[in-house]
Amino acid sequence: MNIENKLERLRQAMKQSEINAYIIPSSDPHMSEYVSEHWKSRAYFSGFTGSAGTLVITETESGLWTDGRYYIQAEKQLEDSEIKLYRMGEKGVLSYIEYLMRHLKKSEVVGIDGRLFSASTMQAMKGNLRKKGIKVKAGLDLVSPLWEDRPKEVLTEVYLHDTRFTGLSCKEKLTQVREIMVKRELDGYVLNELASIAWLFNIRASDIAYNPMAVAYAYITREKAYLYIDGSRLPIDVSMALKLHGVEIKKYEEIDQMLKEIHQPAKVLCNTQVLNYHLYQLLDKNLSVKIVEDSDIIMDLKAVKNEVEIKSIKEAHIKDGCALTYFMVELEKQLANNQSLSEYDLLSMLTCARAAQENNKGESFSSIVGYKENAAMMHYAPTKENHKILEKEGLLLIDSGGQYLEGTTDITRTIALGPITDEERLHYTLVLKSHINMAKAIFMEGCTGANLDILARGPIWAYGLDYKCGTGHGVGFMLGVHEGPQSLRMSNHVPFKKGMLITDEPGIYIQGSHGVRIENILLVTDYLDTPDGKFYQFENVTYFPIDLTPVDFTLLNADEINWLNDYHEMVYNKLAPRLEGEALKWLKEHTQSIIL
C-alpha cells in the first residue's frame, strides 16, 4: 500500500471521527527519542524515516515538519507523495500549530492520540488553537485500526545494572529522590520517561533498539516505590533485588487506575516535558491531586555522573577507542587491496569491532556512514539498496557509538580516503578549529549551553557558514545517547555542573558535495576557585585519533597545534597498553606529534 492509499484511509477515519485534522508525532507513550517499530506510525503514514518529525493531515492536504538534521533526507523521501516538507527553524516557515490555525476554521476539530504528546506540548497546542476557536479531541487512536501487520511491542528480559558500574544502589537512589521530595514538600512523583526509570531502579533491557531500557512506568511516594512493568520478564534475581530495595512490582497497565485512586490530598511532581498527556489528564481530573510542574528530580540527578560512573565511562571509551582502531586497520587494509567497500559494508564492520569488546551491549544508535555528498545529510543511513561505493578520494564521515556496561559512547570522525578539494580542506580545518575552541573552554559556574555555543560556531561564522543543529548534547550512562537537561545550543539555559557530559560536534554540511563533523565527549571538571567565582573546564573522555591529513595547517595557531599534540599523546597512552601488532602500529602512526 503506497502513501497516498494510507492517507486516503486515514482521511476516511477522520471523517468518521468528525475531525478536520489529525496529528501524528514521532513519539511513543514514554516520549522516547528513539521508539520501537510498533510506534513508528509517522514513518508508516509518511515514508519519512528520520527520528524527528510531525505529520499533519487535513481533509485536503498534508505536511511534515522536521528540523535541519533531516531536510535533505526528508526532501528525498517525500518527493513522490503529496506531503509538503516544512523546514522547522527556517525564516518564514509556519510551525504545525500556526499551520492549523491558518487552515482550520472556528469550531473545527483537531484529533490526536493523547498518549503520544507530552502534557506541555498539549497545553501549548490547546492554548493556541483555542484563540481561533479550534477544538482538540485528545483520545483518538486512528492508527491502530489502519496499520496492517503492525509490529508487536518487543518486551525483552530485564537485567540489573550492577553497582560496581553505577556507584549507587536502587535504595540509595530512592533515598536521594525522597530527600528532594521532602525539601520540595512533594507527596508523589510520577515517571514515564524510560531512561529515568532505568536509572532509578538500576534495571536495563533491550525493548528499543540502541536504548537499553525497559518499557515501564513508576510512581514514587515518600514511603513506597511502585514499578509498573510486565512482571513475566523479570528474572527471579531482579524481582528479589527490587523487593529488597523496597520496590513493589505492578502490572504495566495498572498505572492508570493508580493515578485515578490517589485519595489522600497529594502534591504530585510531573515533568510535563516528558509526561504523556493521557496520564497528565488522569491526575488533573483527580480532585485529591495538586499537580506540581517543576524541574525533574531524576533528570537532574542522572545528568551529574558520580565518581564510579566517571571511572566506568572512561573505561568504556578506552574499549571503544580500541574497537575503532581495529575497525580502521581493517578498513584501510581492504581499501589498499582494492576490495570493493560500500558505506553499508562499514555498518557491520563497526558492529563487529565493538562486539569483540568485553561488556559490549550493542550500538548506542544506528551508525551514520556518509561518503562524499551523503555526509551532507546529518543523519544519513545507508541501506542494502541505497549506498555509495568508497573510492580512494574524498571525505568519509562516520558517526557511531556503543553501549557498554561501563557507559555509552558517541564519536564522529571525518576521514580523507585520498585527494580532497581545497574547499573540503578548508571546511575540515574550520570544523577542527571549532571543535578545539570548545574543548579548550574555561568558563564560570552558571554558564549554560547558550553561553558557550558561540565558541564552536565562531571560526565557522567567520566564513559566513553555519550548521542547522546544536553543537552538543548530554550523554546517558548506559542509557540514551542523547540526554538532558544540558546541551550546547543557543536555546539551552541549563547551567553546566561538575560531572556533566556533553558532546562537542560542530560541522559543515554542503548539499550535493560533502559533510564534515568531528565529535568527542567532554566531561565538566573543576578548573579554579577564586574570589571572583568558581571556574570549570572540559576533560576529553573520547580516546581516538583525529585525522590530520585533511588539515590546512596554515590556518591553525600554536595553541591549536599544541592541543592536538596533547590530545594524541593522551589517546596513545590510553589505548596502547590494550593493543598489539597492526593495531598498535596504526595507533602510533596516527598519534605522532605535529612538527612544523
Secondary structure as UniProt FT lines:
FT   HELIX           3..16
FT   TURN            17..18
FT   STRAND          21..24
FT   TURN            29..30
FT   HELIX           37..39
FT   HELIX           41..46
FT   STRAND          54..58
FT   STRAND          62..66
FT   HELIX           68..70
FT   HELIX           71..78
FT   TURN            79..80
FT   STRAND          84..87
FT   TURN            88..89
FT   TURN            91..92
FT   HELIX           96..103
FT   TURN            106..107
FT   STRAND          109..111
FT   HELIX           114..116
FT   HELIX           119..131
FT   TURN            132..133
FT   STRAND          135..137
FT   HELIX           143..146
FT   TURN            148..149
FT   STRAND          159..160
FT   HELIX           163..166
FT   HELIX           170..183
FT   TURN            184..185
FT   STRAND          188..191
FT   HELIX           194..201
FT   STRAND          203..204
FT   TURN            209..210
FT   STRAND          217..221
FT   STRAND          225..228
FT   HELIX           231..233
FT   HELIX           236..244
FT   TURN            245..246
FT   STRAND          247..250
FT   HELIX           252..254
FT   HELIX           255..260
FT   STRAND          266..270
FT   TURN            272..274
FT   HELIX           277..285
FT   TURN            287..288
FT   STRAND          289..293
FT   HELIX           297..303
FT   HELIX           307..336
FT   TURN            337..338
FT   HELIX           343..355
FT   TURN            358..359
FT   STRAND          360..363
FT   STRAND          368..371
FT   HELIX           372..376
FT   TURN            378..379
FT   STRAND          395..400
FT   STRAND          402..404
FT   TURN            405..406
FT   STRAND          407..408
FT   STRAND          411..416
FT   HELIX           422..439
FT   STRAND          442..444
FT   TURN            445..446
FT   HELIX           449..461
FT   TURN            462..464
FT   STRAND          472..474
FT   STRAND          483..488
FT   TURN            490..491
FT   TURN            498..499
FT   STRAND          501..504
FT   STRAND          507..510
FT   TURN            511..513
FT   STRAND          514..517
FT   STRAND          519..530
FT   TURN            531..532
FT   STRAND          533..540
FT   TURN            549..550
FT   HELIX           553..555
FT   HELIX           558..575
FT   HELIX           576..578
FT   HELIX           581..590
//
